């Protein structure tokens, strides 16, 4: 296979990806993959791929301008070495995603993905470690603490049964990374500690001032975050929420979660933002049903965790919105 042929195929592949990106924008499906704040980078990638693909498509290896000595028999050529099957396999790795993206780009995250993630797992880790920070180290520490807790639970049989209360901790035995982490958290170090109240002060004031909280696409993540941090502050207020339904394996028939996937950057970091509801009206509601629910805010305990819920609810079935996701509105660049 000649070099010119390879250049042509590579140009077609680049333009194919350009067409895929353009199609996602044209159909609006791009909102199902990335948050609006990432669109400038997406447009930049679209332009760059289009330019590079066009250049590559019309490029050739200029065989006619390359001088060869007539008496030279050194097996000089412009072909890439390798079998056609090998090159066909390599190029197929790039071509197949283009076709699959064009044919199957409309998938929406739903109850199956929500059940896999689990309800409130990320919140439990964040709050138990005092972390609401966009900090990779913080997430690693949270995961390590959760892992240590699980390992500790499985080793309880080795503990002295006569002992009572929490064990005494020798500070010298605490790993250095945890001590440094605590110092940064509480002594005003470089790490920014974020809580919903510090992230959404204006929204908090609005919620406290009104008797009826209406959740919209713009305030969805903020409202749920504030309810999770301090549900008692909003008990007795009326709230309206829209979202799809899902149940975990340990839920009763009259229990379900109404919520939406919230995205900060892209669907890879998507998480469930919603409320756990319990009412006899919910027994006939299937997963992935979109509802509008209005009720009075109360609190409920779930897995030793106090959460906001709704009582005396009114239910209305609705159609899935054009954009089923909600997006983090907080600007981390202002930190």
ROKOLTI-251309 format. One record per residue: y negated, z, x of N, C-alpha, C, O, CB in turn; residue in three letters. Coordinates in steps of 0.2 Angstrom, whole numbers, plus 2048, in hexadecimal, padded with zeros to 3 digits. Atoms other than C-alpha are relative to their C-alpha. Glycine has a CB too. Example, Ala and Ser with C-alpha at 12.3 -4.5 7.8 and 13.67 -1.06 7.14 Angstrom:
2
80680080481682783E7FA8008047FB8038098008067FBALA/8067FF7FC8058248447FB8037FC7F58047FF7FE7F9802SER/
This chain:
335
8068008048008008007FA8008047F98048098008067FBUNK/8058007FB7F07FB8087FA8057FE7FA8087F97FC7F97FFUNK/8057FB8007E180680B7FB7FE7FA7F98037F77FC800806UNK/8058028067D67FC7FE8038027FA7FF8057F57FF7F9800UNK/7FD7FE8067E38007F17FF8077FF7FE80A7F98077FE800UNK/8007F98007E38127F57F98027FE7F88077F9802804806UNK/8077FE8027D08137F47FE7FE7F97FB8027F57FB7FC805UNK/8018028077D080A7E38038057FC8008077F78037F97FFUNK/7FC7FB8047DD8167DC7FC8068007FB80A7FB807801802UNK/8047FA8007D38257E27F97FF7FC7F78047F97FE802807UNK/8068018047C381E7DA8018007F97FE8037F57FD7F9802UNK/7FE8008077CC81B7CA8018087FE7FF80A7F88067FC7FEUNK/7FF7F98027D282E7CA7FA8048007F98077FB804803806UNK/8067FD8007C18347CE7FC7FE7F97F98037F67FB7FF806UNK/8048028067B982A7C08048027F98018047F48007F87FFUNK/7FC7FD8057C88307B57FE8077FE7FD8097F88077FF801UNK/8027F98017C38427B77F98007FE7F78047FA800804807UNK/8078008037B183D7B48007FF7F97FC8027F57FC7FA804UNK/7FF8028077B68357A48038067FC8018087F68057FA7FFUNK/7FD7FA8037C08457A07FA8057FE7FA8087F9806803804UNK/8057FC8017B18507A37FB7FE7FB7F88027F77FC801807UNK/8048038057A68457998028017F97FF8027F47FE7F9801UNK/7FD7FF8077B284578A8008077FE7FF8087F88077FE801UNK/8017F98027B285878A7F98027FE7F88067F9802805806UNK/8077FF80279F8587897FF7FD7F97FC7FF7F57FB7FE805UNK/80180480679F84A77C8038037F98008037F48027F9801UNK/7FC7FD8067AC8537707FE8077FF7FF80A7FA8077FF801UNK/8017F98017A586477380580580280580B8027FE8027F9UNK/7FA7FC7FE7B686A7797FE8048078028098088067FC801UNK/8017FC7FA7AE8707897FE8077FF7FF80C8037FA7FD804UNK/8027F98027A88807808078047FF80680A7FF7FC8007FAUNK/7F97FD8007BB88477F8038028078088058078057FC7FCUNK/7FE7FF7F97BC8857927FC8048047FE8088088027FA803UNK/8057FC7FC7AC88C7997FA8027FC7F98007F77FE7FB806UNK/8067FD80479D8967947FA7FB8017FA7F88067FF807803UNK/80580580078D88D7917FC8018077F97FC8097FB8017FAUNK/8047FF7F97858957A18037FC8057FF7FC80B800808801UNK/7FD8047FB79188B7AB7FF7F98008017F5804808801800UNK/80180780178C87A7A47FC7FD8067FD7F78077FC7FF7FAUNK/8038047FB77F8767B28057FE8068047F98097FB805803UNK/7FB8027FB78D8777BF8057FA7FD8077F6801804806802UNK/7FC80580379886C7B37FC7F98008007F48028028027F9UNK/80480680078A85F7B28007FD8078007F78087F98017FDUNK/8008027F978985F7C58067FD8028067F88057FE806804UNK/7FA8037FE79B85C7C78027F97FD8047F58008068057FEUNK/7FF80780479B84E7BA7FC7FB8047FF7F58057FD8017F9UNK/8048057FC78D8457C48037FE8068047F88087F9802800UNK/7FD8017F97958477D58077FC7FF8077F8803801807803UNK/7FA8048017A68417CF7FF7F97FE8027F58018058047FBUNK/80280780279E8327C77FE7FC8058007F68067FB8007FAUNK/8038047FA79582D7D68057FF8058067F98087FA804803UNK/7FB8017FB7A38307E28067FB7FE8087F7802804807802UNK/7FB8058027AF8277D77FE7F98008027F48028028027F8UNK/8038078007A48187D58007FD8088017F78097F98007FDUNK/8018027F97A18177E88077FF8038097FA8067FD806805UNK/7F98017FE7B48197EB8037FA7FD8077F68008048067FFUNK/7FD8058047B880C7DE7FF7F98048037F48047FE8007F9UNK/8028067FE7AE7FE7E68008008087FD7FB80B7F97FE7FEUNK/7FF8007F97B28037F88067FC80380B7FC7FF800807803UNK/7FA8037FD7BD7F98048008018077FB80480A8007F87FEUNK/7FF7FE7F97C37FA8157FD7FB8057FE7FC80B807802802UNK/8038057FC7B97EB81B8047FD8068037FC80C7FA803804UNK/7FB8037FB7C87E28237FD7FA8037FE7F98098067FE7FCUNK/8038067FE7BE7D28257FB8028067FA7FD80A7FC7FC7FBUNK/8057FF7FB7B17DB83080380480680080680B7FB8057FDUNK/7FD7FC7FB7BE7E483B8037FB8068077F78048068047FEUNK/7FE8047FB7C17DB84C8078018028098078047FB800806UNK/7F97FF7FD7D37D88528017FB8067FE7F58058057FF7FAUNK/7FF8057FB7D87D08628067FC7FF80B7FF7FD801804807UNK/7FB8058027E37C185F80780180480C8008017FE7F9801UNK/7FA7FF7FC7EF7C686D8038077FF8088098027FF7FE807UNK/7FE7F98017F17D88678058007FB8057FE7F57FA8047FEUNK/7FA7FF8048027DC8608028078008078098018067FB802UNK/7FF7F98008007EE85E8028037F98018097F87FA804803UNK/7FE7FE8068067EF84C7FA8047FC7FB8097F9806805800UNK/8067FD8037F47F38467FF7FE7F97FF7F87F87F97FE805UNK/8018028077F17F48337FC8057FD7FA80A8008077FF7FDUNK/8047FC8047E77FC8268048037FA8018067F67FA7FC7FDUNK/7FC7FC8057F580381B8028078028028098088077FC7FFUNK/7FE7F97FF7F981581880880080180B7FD7FD7FD8057FBUNK/7F97FF7FF80A81A81E8038047FB8008097F9802802807UNK/7FD7FC8058168208118037FC7FA8007F67FA7FB8057FDUNK/7FD80480582181A8037FB8007F97F78047F88078037FEUNK/80480180681A8147F28018067FB7FD8087F88017F97FDUNK/7FF7FA8048238227E97FD8068027FA80A7FD808801800UNK/8047FA7FE81B82F7F37F98007FE7F68057FB800801808UNK/80780180280A8287F07FF8017F87FA8047F57FD7FA802UNK/80080080880E8267DD8008077FE7FD8097F98067FC7FDUNK/8007F98028138387DC7FA8048017F88087FD806803804UNK/8077FD7FF80383E7E47FB7FF7FB7F78037F97FE7FF808UNK/8058028047F88347DA8018027F87FD8047F47FF7F8800UNK/7FF7FE8078018397CA7FE8077FF7FD8097F98087FF7FFUNK/8027F98017FD84B7CD7F98017FE7F78067FB801804807UNK/8078008027EB8467CA7FF7FD7FA7FA7FE7F67FC7FD806UNK/8018048067ED8397BD8038047F98008037F48047FA801UNK/7FD7FC8067F88447B17FB8057FD7FA8057F7807803802UNK/8057FB8037EB8527AF7FA7FC7FC7F87FF7F77FD804805UNK/8058048037DE8447AA8037FE7F97FF7FF7F47FE7FA804UNK/7FE8028067E983E79C8028067FB8008067F58077FC800UNK/7FF7FA8047EF84F7967F98037FE7F98067F8804805804UNK/8067FD8027DD8557967FD7FC7FA7F97FF7F67FB800806UNK/8038048067D784678B8048017FA8018007F48007F9802UNK/7FC8008067E684877F8008077FD8018087F78077FE802UNK/7FF7F98027E785B77E7FB8058027FC80B804807803802UNK/8067FC7FE7D68627817FD8057FB7F98097FC7FB7FC803UNK/8037FD8067D386A7708048077FF80280A7FA8017FC7FAUNK/7FD7FA8017DE87A7727FB8068007F7806804806801805UNK/8057FA8007D688B76D80580680180A8067FE7FD8007F9UNK/7FC7F97FF7DC89C7738008037F97FC8037F57FC804805UNK/7FF7FD8077E38A576480480780180480A8068047FC7FCUNK/7FC7F98017EF8B475F8058018068068068088038017FAUNK/7FA7FF7FB7FD8B076C7FD80280680080680A8037F9800UNK/8037FE7FA7F18B177A7FD8078007FD80B8057FA7FB802UNK/8037F98017E98C177380580580180480A8037FC8007F9UNK/7FA7FC8007FA8C977180280180880480780A8067FE7FCUNK/7FE8007F97FE8C57837FB8048047FD8088098007F9803UNK/8057FC7FC7EE8CD78A8008077FE7FF80B8027F97FD7FEUNK/8007FA8027EF8DC77F7FA8037FE7F4801801803805806UNK/8067FE8037E28E57757FD80680480080B8058018027F9UNK/8047FB7FC7D58EF77F8038028078018088098008067FBUNK/7FD7FF7FA7DF8EF78F7FA8008057F98058098057FC802UNK/8058007FC7D08EA7997FB8057FF7F88088047FC7F9800UNK/8057FB8017C48F67918038078027FF80A8057FF8007F8UNK/7FD7F97FD7D09057957FF8008077FD80580A8078007FEUNK/8018007F97D09007A77F98018027F78058068037FA803UNK/8077FF7FE7BD8FE7A87FD8077FF7FA8098037FC7FA7FCUNK/8037FA8027B990E79F8038068047FF80A8068008017F9UNK/7FD7FB7FC7C59197A87FE8018077FE80680A8088007FFUNK/8038007FA7BE9147B87F98008017F68008068037FA804UNK/8078008007AC9147B37FD7FA8027F87F98057FE806805UNK/8028067FD7AB9027B77FE7FB7FA8027F97F68057FD804UNK/8028068047A18F57AD7FD7FB8047F87F88027FC8027FAUNK/8038037FB79D8EC7BD8037F98018097F88017FF803806UNK/7FE8077FE79E8D97C28028018077FE7FE80C7FB7FB7FEUNK/7FF7FF7F97A68DF7D280780080180B8037FE7FD807802UNK/7F98017FF7B78D97D98038068028098088018017FA805UNK/7FE7FA7FE7B98E97E28028057FB8078097FB7FC804806UNK/7FF7FB8067B78F37D28067FE7FC80A8037FA7FA8007FCUNK/7FA8028047C48E97C980780280480C8048018007F87FFUNK/7FA7FF7FC7D18EB7D88018087FF80780A7FF7FF7FE807UNK/7FF7F98017CE8FE7D78028027FA8078067F97F9804802UNK/7FE7FE8067D08FF7C58087FE7FF80B8027FC7FC7FC7FAUNK/7F98028007E18F57C680480580480A8068028007F9802UNK/7FC7FC7FC7E69007D48018077FD80780A7FD7FD801807UNK/7FF7FA8037E39107CA8058007FA8098047F97F98027FDUNK/7FC8018067EC9097BB80780080380C8038007FF7FA7FCUNK/7F98007FD7FB9057C78028078028088098018007FB805UNK/7FE7FA7FE7FB9167CE8028057FB8068097FB7FA803804UNK/7FF7FC8067FA91E7BD8077FF7FD80B8037FC7FB7FF7FBUNK/7F980280280A9147B880580380480A8058028007F97FFUNK/7FB7FD7FB8139197C88018077FF80680A8007FE7FE807UNK/8007F980180E92B7C58048027FA8088077FA7F9803800UNK/7FD7FE80781592B7B38087FF80180B8037FF7FE7FB7FBUNK/7F98007FF8269257B98038058058098068058027F9803UNK/7FE7FB7FC8279327C67FF8077FE7FF80C8027FD7FF807UNK/8017F98038249417BB80580580180580B8027FE8007F9UNK/7FB7FC7FF8359477BD8018048068048098078077FC7FFUNK/8007FD7F983294C7CF7FB8068007FA8098057FE7FB805UNK/8057FA8008249587CA8038067FE8088077FB7FA7FE7FBUNK/7FD7FA80182696A7C97FE8027F87F88027F67FC806804UNK/8017FF80782896E7B67FD8067FF7FA8077F98078007FDUNK/8047FA80182197F7B87F98008017F58047FF803806805UNK/8078007FF8109797BD7FD7FD7F98007FA7F57FF7FB805UNK/8048018068039777AF7F97FD8027F77FF8078008067FBUNK/8078037FF7F396D7AE8007FB8068057FA8097FB806802UNK/8018067FB7ED95F7BA8018038077FF8088087FA7FC800UNK/7FF7FE7F97F39607CC7F98018047F57FD8038057FC804UNK/8067FF7FC7E69667D98007FA8058067F8808800806804UNK/8018067FC7E09577E47FD8028067F78058067FD7FB7FCUNK/8037FF7FA7DD9597F67FB7FA8027FE7F4803805801806UNK/8058067FF7CD94E7FA8027FD8068017F78067F9803800UNK/7FE8037FA7D494B80B8057FB7FF8067F6803802805805UNK/7FA8058027E39428037FE7FA7FC8027F67FB8058047FDUNK/8038058047D89377F87FF7FA8047FC7FA8097FA8027FCUNK/8018067FC7D99257FF7F87FE8017F48007FC8037FA7FDUNK/8078017FF7C99208077FC7FB7FC7F67FC7FA7FF7FE807UNK/8038058047C69117FC7FD8037F97F88017F78047FA7FFUNK/8027FD8067C591C7ED7FA8058017F68057FD8068057FDUNK/8067FB7FF7B99297F57FA7FC8017F47FD7FE801804806UNK/8058057FF7AE91A7FA7FD7FE7F97F77FD7F88017FB805UNK/8018038067AF9137E97FC8057FB7F78047F88067FE7FCUNK/8037FB8047AA9247E17F98018027F48027FE804806800UNK/8077FF7FD79B9267ED7FC7FB7FE7F67FC7FC801800807UNK/8048058027959157E87FE8007F97F87FF7F78037F9802UNK/8018008077979187D67FB8067FE7F68057FA8068027FCUNK/8047FA80378E9297D57FA8028057F6805803804806800UNK/8067FF7FC7829297E47FB7FA8017F87FA806803802807UNK/8058068007789197E18027FB8057FD7F98097FA803801UNK/7FE8047FA78290E7ED7FE7F97FD7FA7F87F9807800801UNK/8028078017818FB7ED8037FD7F98017F97F68037FB805UNK/7FD80280678D8F97DE7FC8027F97FA8077F88078037FFUNK/8047FF8067848F67CD8058037FB80A7FF7F97FD7F97FEUNK/7FB7FD80678C9017BF7FD7FE7FA7F77FF7F8800808801UNK/80380380678A8F87AF8048047FA80A8047FA8017F97FFUNK/7FD7FD80778D90079D7FD7FB7FB7F87F97FC7FF8077FFUNK/80380480578A8F778D7F98027FE7F57FE7FC8058007FAUNK/8077FE80277B9027897FB7FD8057F57FC803800807800UNK/8058037FB7738FC79A8007F97FF7FB7F6801802803807UNK/8008088007788EA7977FC7FE7F97F97F87FA8077FE800UNK/8038028067728E97857FC8067FC7FD8087F78067FE7FBUNK/8047FB8037648F67827FD7FE7FA7FC8027F57FB802805UNK/80380380675B8EB7758048007FA8038027F57FC7FA801UNK/7FB80080676A8E876B8038077FE8038087F88077FC803UNK/7FE7F980276F8FA76B7FB8037FC7FC8067F6800805806UNK/8057FE80475E8FE7648007FD7F97FF8007F47F97FF803UNK/8008048067608F17578068037FB8058047F58017F9801UNK/7FA7FD8037718F87527FF8077FD8018087F7806800804UNK/8027F980276B90A7517FB8007FA7FB8047F67FE804805UNK/80680180575C9047468027FD7F97FF7FF7F47FA7FC803UNK/7FE8048067668FA7398058047FD8098078008017F9801UNK/7FA7FD80477290072B8057FA80080B7FC7FE7FE8027F9UNK/7FB80580177B8EF72B8007FB8077FB7F88087FF7FB7FAUNK/7FF8047FA7818E773C8037FA7FE8097FA7FC803804806UNK/7FD8078017848D473B8027FE8077FD7FC80B7FC7FC7FCUNK/7FE8027FA78E8CE7498007F88008037F57FC807802802UNK/8018077FF7898BC74F8037FE80680580280A7F97FE7FFUNK/7FD8027FA78F8B175D7FC8028067FE80380B8007F8800UNK/8047FD7FB7808B77678018078028008098087F97FE7FFUNK/8007F97FE7828C97668088037FF8098098007FC8047FBUNK/7F97FE8017958CA76380380480680580A8058057FA7FFUNK/7FD7FC7FA79A8D07757FC8068017FF80C8028007FC806UNK/8047FA80078C8DC7758018057FB80280B7FD7F87FE800UNK/7FF7FB80578F8E476580780480180880A8008007FD7F9UNK/7F97FD7FF7A28E776880080480680380A8068057FA802UNK/8007FC7FA79E8ED77A7FD8077FE7FF80C8007FC7FD805UNK/8037FA8017928FA7738048057FB80480B7FC7F97FF7FCUNK/7FC7FC80479E8FF7658068038048088098028037FC7FAUNK/7FB7FD7FC7AB9027727FE80680480280A8058037FA805UNK/8037FA7FC7A090D77D7FF8067FC80180B7FE7FA7FD804UNK/8027FA80379A9187708017FF7F87FB7FE7F57F9802801UNK/7FF8028077A291575E7FC8057FC7FA8037F68077FF7FFUNK/8027FB80579C9267577F87FF7FE7F68017F9800807803UNK/8088018017899207597FF7FC7FA7FA7FB7F77FD7FD806UNK/80180580678C91374B8048017FA8057FD7F68027F9803UNK/7FC7FE80679891C73F7FB8007FA7F68037FA803806801UNK/80480080679291972D7FC7FA7FF7FA7F97F97FC806800UNK/8048068017899097308057FA7FE80B7FA7FF7FD7FE807UNK/7FC80580278F8F97288007FA8057FB7F98087FD7FD7F9UNK/8008057FB7958EB7338047FA7FD8097FA7F9804802806UNK/7FD80780279A8D87308037FD8067FF7FC80B7FC7FC7FCUNK/7FD8037FB7A68D073C8047FA7FE8077FA7F9804805804UNK/7FC8068017AE8BF73D8057FF80680280080C7FC7FA7FFUNK/7FC8027FB7BD8BA7478077FF7FE8097FF7F8801806805UNK/7F98018017D08B674880480680080280B8038037FA804UNK/7FB7FA8017DE8C27448067FF8058087FA8068028017F9UNK/7FA8007FD7EC8C774F8038088007FF80C7FF7FF7FE808UNK/7FD7F98007F88D67508048008078077FB8098058017FAUNK/7FC7FE7FA8018DE75F8078027FD8078047F77FD805805UNK/7FA7FF8038138E275E8018077FD8058087F9805800806UNK/8007FA8038108F475A7FC8027FA7FB8077F87FF805806UNK/8057FF8068048F174C8058017FA80A7FE7F97FB7FA800UNK/7FD8008078098F573A7FE7FA7FC7F97F77FF7FE8077FCUNK/8028068048088E872D7F98007FD7F67FB7FC8057FF7FAUNK/8077FF8027F78EF7277FB8008057F58028048008067FBUNK/8047FF7FA7F08EF7387FF7F98038047F5804802805805UNK/8018067FD7E88E07417F98018047F58058028007FA7FCUNK/8068007FC7DA8DC74D7FC7F97FE7FF7F47FD801800808UNK/8058058017CB8D17487FB7FF8057F88048077FC8007F9UNK/8058017FA7C28C97578007F98028037F57FF803805805UNK/8018067FD7BE8BB76280180080780080680A7F97FD7FEUNK/7FF8007F87C18B67747F97FF8027F57FB8008047FA802UNK/8068007FD7B28BA77E8007FD8078057FF80B7FD807801UNK/8008047F97AE8AF78E7FA8028047F48018018017F97FFUNK/8067FF7FB7A38B479D7FF7F98047FA7F7805802806804UNK/8018067FC7A78A57A88047FA7FD8017F57FB802801807UNK/7FC8058037B689B7A18068037FD8068097FD8037FB806UNK/7FA7FE8047C689D7978048058048088098018037FB7FCUNK/7FB7FC7FC7CF8A57A67FE80780080280B8017FF7FD807UNK/8027F98007C48B57A47FF8027F97FC8077F77FA801804UNK/8017FE8077C58B57918038067FE8098088018037FA7FBUNK/7FD7F98037C88C67887FE8007F97FA7FD7F67FD805804UNK/8017FF8087C98CC7767FB8057FF7FB80A8028078027FDUNK/8057FC8037BA8D376E8018017F98007FC7F57F97FE802UNK/7FF7FF8077BE8DA75D8018077FE80080C8028067FC7FEUNK/7FF7F98037C28E97528078007FD80A7FC7FA7FB8017FAUNK/7FA7FE8037D28F174D7FF8027F97FB8077F7804805804UNK/8007FF8077D48F173A8068037FD80C8017FF7FD7FA7FCUNK/7FA7FE8047E08FA72E7FE8017F97FA8057F7802807803UNK/8028008077E08F771C8067FC7FC8097F87FF7F97FC7FEUNK/7FB8038037ED8F270F7FF7F97FE8047F57FD8028047F9UNK/8028078027E48E270B8027FB8068037F58057F97FF7FFUNK/7FE8047FA7E98DC71D8077FE8008097FA8057FE804806UNK/7F98017FF7FC8DC71A8027F97FF8077F68028038047FBUNK/7FE8078017FC8CA7147FC7FB8047FD7F58047FE7FE7F8UNK/8048057FC7F08C37218047FF8068078038097FA804802UNK/7FC8027FB7F98B972E7FB7FF8067F57FF8068037F97FFUNK/8048017FA7F48B77407FC7FA8017FF7F57FD805801807UNK/8048067FF7E78AB7457FC7FE7FA7FA7F87F98047FA803UNK/8048018067DE8AC7347F98028027F88088048038047FAUNK/8077FE7FF7CC8AC7357FD8037FA7FD8017F57FB7F9802UNK/8037FC8067C38B972B7F98028027F78038078048077FFUNK/8067FD8007B28C07278018077FD8038077F77FA7FC7FDUNK/7FE7F98037B48D37257F98048017F6805806805803805UNK/8067FC8007A68DF7208038077FE8078087F97FB7FE7FAUNK/7FE7F98017A98F27207FB8058037F6804806807801802UNK/8037FB7FD7A39037258038028068098038077FF8067FBUNK/7FE7FE7FA7A49087378038078007FF80C7FE7FB7FF805UNK/7FD7F97FF7B091773A8047FF8078037FA80B8058027FBUNK/7FC8007FA7BB91C7498078017FF8098047FA7FD805805UNK/7F97FF8007CD91B74C8038018078007FE80C8047F97FCUNK/7FD7FF7FA7D992075A8067FB80180A7FA7FD803807801UNK/7FB8057FF7E39137628038018087FF80080C7FE7F87FFUNK/7FD7FF7FA7EF9177717FB8058047F980480A8007F9804UNK/8047FA7FE7E59277747F97FD8027F5800807803803807UNK/8068027FF7D591D7747FC7FF7F97FE7FD7F48007F9803UNK/8048008067C791F7677FC7F98007F87F78047FB806800UNK/8038078017C190E7607FC8007FA7FE8047F58067FB800UNK/8048018067B59087538057FC7FB8097F77FE7FA7FC801UNK/7FD8048057BD9017437FC8007FA7F68027F98078047FEUNK/8038018077B88FC7318048037FB80A8027FA7FE7F97FFUNK/7FD7FE8067BC9057217FD7FD7FA7F77FB7FA800808800UNK/8038038067B990070F7FE7F98017F97F77FF7FA8047FDUNK/8028077FD7BA8EE7158017FB7FA8047FC7F58057FE805UNK/8008068047B78DE70C8027FA8047FF7F98097F97FF7FCUNK/7FD8067FC7C08CE7127FF7FA7FC7FF7F97F6808801800UNK/8018078037BC8BC7108037FB8068017FC80C7F87FF7FFUNK/7FD8057FB7C68AE7187FA7FA8017F77F87FD8067FD7FDUNK/8058057FE7BB8A17228047FB8048097FC8067FA804803UNK/7FD8057FB7BE89272C7FE8018077F98058097FD7F97FEUNK/8027FF7F97BF89273F7FA7FD8027F97F78008067FD804UNK/8068037FE7AE88F7468017FA8058067FA8087FB805803UNK/7FF8067FC7AB87F75080180380880580080B7FA7FC800UNK/7FF7FC7F97A988B7608038077FE80080B7FC7F9800804UNK/7FD7F98027B689975D7FF80580580080B8048077FF800UNK/8017FB7FB7B18A276D7F98038007F48007FD8017FD807UNK/8077FD7FF7A28AE7717FF80180780480180B7FF8077FCUNK/8028007F97998AF7817FC8068027F88097FE7FD7FA802UNK/8037FB7FD7938BD78C7F87FE8017F77F9805803803807UNK/8078018007808BD78A7FC8038067F68018087FC8017FAUNK/8037FC7FB77C8C97987FF7FC8078047F8809804806802UNK/8018047FA7748C17A88018048067FD8088087F97FD800UNK/7FE7FC7FA77D8C87B77FB7FF8067FB80380B8077FF802UNK/8058027FA7708BF7C37FA8058007F78058057FE7F97FFUNK/8067FB8007638CC7BD8018078047FD80B8057FE8017F9UNK/7FF7FA7FD76C8DA7C67FD8018077FE80680A808801800UNK/
